[in-house]
């Protein structure tokens, strides 16, 4: 990573941190883009070089998770199953960050329930991610998956992860261990996808 890339990453993270603090303190609706930019010590115009809207701040790792899944599919072994590849991608993204189980994740889950704009953006991100991952999965496993099966499998995978995260975040203890939470999500997802482990050839 170049010096410029590191600087951009720091500013991007400072915006996410500032937004998290302001959303929790002042509420999502009352927090403006200008408020977030000021808290991160940058100009409002500069904000839009990093995020298209304040909704986007709640999903900072969505592209990273999609790319991790695509990379895991590309790096599959000769005996890997589609489910194994997806669960491996989930594990790898969790090893890089705590985006599914951290403070921002808890805030995101609450705002998805409470704020229609956040819920709509989250749904759009999820649908776009499923479409991208399913296309790559169908191409990688043509003997087991056509586009319909790939779409169903990825939908089951995303649904399992989302369902597990929702429950985990609802009962979040004050001093939780992100590693334990990630493990619980991964285990629950693997169990939910067990019926897909052996797929007949299409």
Buried (B, 14 or more C-beta within 10 A) or exposed (E): EEEEEEEBEEBBEBBBBBBBBBBBEEEBEEBEBEBBBBBBEBEEEEBEEBBEEBBBBBBBBBEEBBBBBBBBBEEBEEEBBBBBBBBBBBBBBBEEBBBBBBEBBBBBBBBBEEBEEBBEBBEEBBEEBBBBBBBBBBEBBEEBBEBEBBBEBBBBBBBBBBBBBEEBBEEBEEEBEBEEBBBBBBEBBBEBBEEBEEBEEB
